[in-house]
Amino acid sequence: MRRQYYVYILASRKHGTLYVGITNEIVRRVHEHKLQLVPGFCTRYGVDKLVYFKIFDDPASAIAREKRLKKWCRDWKIELIESKNPGWIDLAYTLT
């Protein structure tokens, strides 16, 4: 089985604080964010709702996408989220 890589965006709430990340284990990583197991930005700002993710088979493509998204202005990130998830539903519950 091929490993998959995920580029994801978390939010504190609709139109709230955003965080862009990358992982190869999305369920575990989102769980860590929700339980605030890793101190840092997400814990400090209460960013724990998975509002966007994209799957990649190639780690280089995932890393490139993450870097691009991190350079985007906030409005572009919001447009991306709302194009795929207009209700800002927490997608964490759709993963399992």
C-alpha positions as CSV (number, residue, x, y, z in Angstrom):
1,M,0.0,0.0,0.0
2,R,1.3,3.4,-1.0
3,R,1.7,6.1,1.7
4,Q,-0.5,9.1,1.4
5,Y,0.4,12.7,2.3
6,Y,-2.1,15.3,3.4
7,V,-2.0,19.1,3.2
8,Y,-4.6,20.5,5.5
9,I,-6.0,23.7,6.9
10,L,-7.3,24.0,10.4
11,A,-9.4,26.9,11.7
12,S,-10.4,28.1,15.2
13,R,-13.9,28.9,13.9
14,K,-15.5,30.1,10.7
15,H,-13.3,33.0,9.4
16,G,-11.1,32.6,12.5
17,T,-7.4,31.9,12.8
18,L,-6.0,29.5,10.1
19,Y,-3.2,27.0,10.2
20,V,-1.7,25.2,7.2
21,G,0.1,21.9,7.8
22,I,1.3,18.6,6.2
23,T,1.2,15.1,7.5
24,N,1.2,11.5,6.5
25,E,-1.2,10.5,9.2
26,I,-4.2,12.9,9.1
27,V,-6.3,11.2,11.7
28,R,-3.5,11.1,14.3
29,R,-2.4,14.7,13.5
30,V,-5.9,16.2,13.8
31,H,-6.4,14.2,17.0
32,E,-3.2,15.8,18.4
33,H,-4.5,19.3,17.5
34,K,-7.9,18.6,19.0
35,L,-6.4,17.5,22.3
36,Q,-3.7,20.2,22.2
37,L,-1.0,17.6,22.7
38,V,1.7,19.7,21.0
39,P,2.4,23.2,22.4
40,G,2.6,25.9,19.8
41,F,0.5,28.1,17.5
42,C,-2.6,25.8,17.3
43,T,-2.7,25.3,21.0
44,R,-2.2,29.0,21.7
45,Y,-5.0,30.1,19.3
46,G,-7.4,27.2,19.7
47,V,-7.0,26.1,16.1
48,D,-8.5,22.6,15.9
49,K,-11.2,22.3,13.3
50,L,-10.2,20.5,10.0
51,V,-11.8,22.6,7.3
52,Y,-9.8,21.6,4.2
53,F,-7.5,18.8,3.2
54,K,-6.0,17.4,0.0
55,I,-4.4,14.0,-0.5
56,F,-1.1,13.4,-2.4
57,D,0.7,10.2,-3.3
58,D,4.0,12.0,-3.7
59,P,5.7,13.8,-0.7
60,A,7.4,16.4,-2.9
61,S,4.0,17.5,-4.4
62,A,2.5,17.7,-0.9
63,I,5.4,19.8,0.4
64,A,5.3,22.1,-2.6
65,R,1.5,22.6,-2.1
66,E,1.9,23.3,1.6
67,K,4.6,25.9,0.9
68,R,2.4,27.5,-1.8
69,L,-0.6,27.7,0.6
70,K,1.5,29.2,3.4
71,K,2.4,32.1,1.0
72,W,-1.2,32.7,0.0
73,C,-3.0,35.7,1.5
74,R,-5.7,35.0,4.0
75,D,-8.5,35.8,1.5
76,W,-7.3,33.2,-1.0
77,K,-7.2,30.6,1.8
78,I,-10.8,31.4,2.8
79,E,-11.9,31.2,-0.8
80,L,-10.3,27.8,-1.1
81,I,-12.0,26.5,2.1
82,E,-15.4,27.9,1.0
83,S,-15.1,26.4,-2.5
84,K,-14.8,22.9,-0.9
85,N,-16.4,23.3,2.5
86,P,-18.8,26.3,2.4
87,G,-20.2,25.5,5.8
88,W,-16.8,25.3,7.4
89,I,-17.8,21.8,8.7
90,D,-15.2,20.1,10.9
91,L,-14.0,17.4,8.4
92,A,-12.3,15.4,11.2
93,Y,-15.5,13.5,11.7
94,T,-15.6,12.4,8.1
95,L,-12.1,10.8,8.2
96,T,-13.0,7.5,10.0
